[in-house]
Amino acid sequence: MDATKFGLFVAEMRKVNHMTQAELATKIKVTDKAVSRWERGLGFPDINSLEPLAEALGVSILELMKSEKIIETDIQCDDADMIVTDTIEVAEHQKQVERQQEKRIILITIGVVAMLSIFALLIDNIGWSVENILFTSVGVVLPITSIIAFFVLLIISLIRCVRRKSCKQTLKVALVFAGIVVAVFLTIFALALFAFPGQR
């Protein structure tokens, strides 16, 4: 499928049906920005949106995937197979692009949170003894960084979910940070029990 050809076809069929981008978007339950992107040849709809889009535009799914009106009453099996295969390839490519975007968001979030934590550590004049550095980094910075990263990634994951974008990776990384927080607190609790056995 060619993105530009697809976009022109969607725009043409939308105008034939006397619909604005916003009206089409409402009919198929997407944003008008998504429709605008498709029409400008900057992407394709999610595979689950193909059927409602075809229905809203008054065309068949094959016509939508081929990006042209099919006049013949009989469609060759080879043509139909090629169109379906092409569409599946486009859908897979879209998923890969979304996964890469999600990975970038995760890495940027972790980087920003880590930099802010290091900055906070440098502002706090803790002295440079090994015990202070170890306690501050493992007992303070790591859990605080993990808590912030968990909540930020959880919010990003929910936003991506609502927008029907890939969100599994972000959610998994958020849960890893939650696990780190739990592990740190359990370790500190266990160390406190062994370090001060008489005060239980």
C-alpha positions in Angstrom: 0.0 0.0 0.0 1.3 3.4 -0.9 0.6 6.0 1.9 0.2 8.9 -0.5 -2.3 7.1 -2.8 -4.2 5.8 0.2 -4.4 9.3 1.7 -5.7 10.8 -1.5 -8.3 8.0 -1.9 -9.6 8.5 1.7 -9.8 12.3 1.2 -11.6 11.8 -2.1 -14.1 9.4 -0.7 -14.7 11.6 2.3 -15.5 14.5 0.1 -17.7 12.4 -2.1 -19.7 11.5 1.1 -19.8 15.2 2.1 -17.9 14.7 5.4 -15.4 16.8 7.2 -12.3 15.1 8.7 -13.9 15.6 12.2 -17.2 14.0 11.1 -15.3 11.0 9.6 -13.2 10.7 12.7 -16.3 10.7 15.0 -17.9 8.0 12.9 -14.9 5.6 13.2 -14.0 6.7 16.7 -10.5 8.2 16.1 -9.2 11.7 16.3 -9.4 14.2 13.4 -5.6 14.4 13.6 -5.4 10.7 12.7 -7.6 11.3 9.7 -5.5 14.3 8.7 -2.3 12.2 9.0 -3.8 9.5 6.8 -4.9 11.9 4.1 -1.5 13.6 4.1 0.1 10.2 3.5 1.9 10.2 6.9 0.5 6.8 8.0 -2.1 4.2 7.9 -5.1 3.4 10.1 -4.8 0.6 12.7 -5.9 -2.7 11.1 -9.0 -2.7 13.4 -10.1 0.7 11.9 -10.1 -0.5 8.3 -13.6 -2.0 8.3 -15.3 1.0 10.0 -13.3 3.3 7.7 -14.4 1.5 4.6 -18.0 1.4 5.8 -18.0 5.1 6.6 -16.5 6.0 3.2 -19.0 3.7 1.4 -16.3 1.4 -0.2 -15.3 -2.2 0.3 -12.2 -3.1 2.4 -10.5 -4.3 -0.8 -11.1 -0.9 -2.5 -9.8 0.8 0.6 -6.7 -1.3 0.7 -6.1 -1.0 -3.1 -6.9 2.8 -2.7 -9.1 2.8 -5.8 -12.7 2.0 -6.8 -13.0 -1.5 -8.2 -15.4 -1.5 -11.1 -15.2 -5.2 -12.1 -17.7 -7.5 -10.3 -15.2 -10.3 -10.1 -12.0 -9.7 -8.2 -9.2 -12.0 -9.1 -8.0 -14.2 -6.1 -4.4 -13.2 -6.8 -5.3 -9.5 -6.6 -7.2 -10.0 -3.3 -4.3 -12.1 -1.8 -1.8 -9.5 -2.8 -3.9 -6.6 -1.3 -4.4 -8.5 2.0 -0.7 -9.5 2.2 0.3 -5.9 1.5 -2.1 -4.6 4.2 -0.7 -7.1 6.8 2.8 -6.0 6.0 1.9 -2.4 6.5 0.2 -3.2 9.8 3.3 -5.1 11.0 5.5 -2.1 10.0 3.2 0.2 12.0 3.5 -2.0 15.1 7.3 -1.9 14.8 7.3 1.9 14.5 5.1 2.2 17.5 7.3 -0.2 19.5 10.4 1.9 18.6 8.6 5.1 19.7 7.6 3.4 23.0 11.3 2.3 23.6 12.4 5.9 22.9 9.9 7.3 25.4 11.0 4.7 28.0 14.7 5.6 27.5 14.1 9.3 27.6 12.0 9.0 30.8 14.7 6.9 32.5 17.4 9.2 31.4 15.6 12.4 32.6 14.7 10.8 36.0 18.3 9.6 36.5 19.8 13.0 35.6 17.4 14.7 38.0 18.2 12.3 40.8 22.0 12.8 40.2 21.5 16.5 40.2 19.5 16.3 43.5 22.3 14.1 45.0 25.0 16.7 44.0 23.0 19.6 45.5 22.7 17.7 48.8 26.2 18.1 50.4 26.5 14.6 51.8 30.2 14.4 52.0 32.1 11.8 50.1 32.5 9.0 52.5 31.8 5.5 51.1 29.0 4.9 53.7 27.3 8.2 52.8 27.5 7.6 49.0 26.3 4.0 49.4 23.4 4.9 51.7 22.4 7.9 49.7 22.5 6.1 46.3 20.9 2.8 47.3 18.7 3.9 50.2 17.6 7.3 48.9 18.3 8.0 45.2 17.4 4.5 43.9 14.0 4.2 45.5 13.1 7.9 44.8 14.2 7.5 41.1 12.3 4.2 40.8 9.1 5.6 42.4 9.2 8.7 40.0 10.0 6.5 37.0 7.2 4.1 38.0 4.5 6.8 38.1 5.7 8.6 35.0 5.9 5.4 32.9 2.5 4.3 34.3 0.9 7.6 33.2 2.6 7.3 29.8 1.4 3.7 29.5 -2.2 4.7 30.3 -2.1 7.6 27.8 -0.8 5.3 25.1 -3.5 2.7 26.0 -6.2 5.3 25.7 -4.9 6.4 22.3 -4.8 2.8 21.2 -1.1 2.7 20.8 1.4 0.0 22.0 1.7 0.2 25.8 2.9 -3.2 27.0 6.6 -2.4 27.0 6.1 0.9 29.0 3.9 -0.9 31.5 6.5 -3.7 31.9 9.3 -1.2 32.6 7.0 0.6 35.1 6.5 -2.7 36.9 10.2 -3.3 37.0 10.7 0.0 38.7 7.9 -0.9 41.2 9.8 -4.2 41.8 13.0 -2.3 42.5 11.3 -0.1 45.1 9.8 -3.1 46.9 13.2 -4.9 46.8 15.0 -1.9 48.2 12.6 -1.4 51.0 12.5 -5.2 51.9 16.4 -5.2 51.9 16.5 -2.1 54.2 13.9 -3.7 56.5 15.8 -7.0 56.6 19.1 -5.2 57.2 17.5 -3.2 60.0 16.2 -6.4 61.7 19.7 -8.0 61.6 21.6 -4.8 62.5 19.4 -4.1 65.5 18.1 -7.5 66.7 17.5 -6.3 70.3 15.1 -3.6 69.3 12.4 -5.8 67.7 
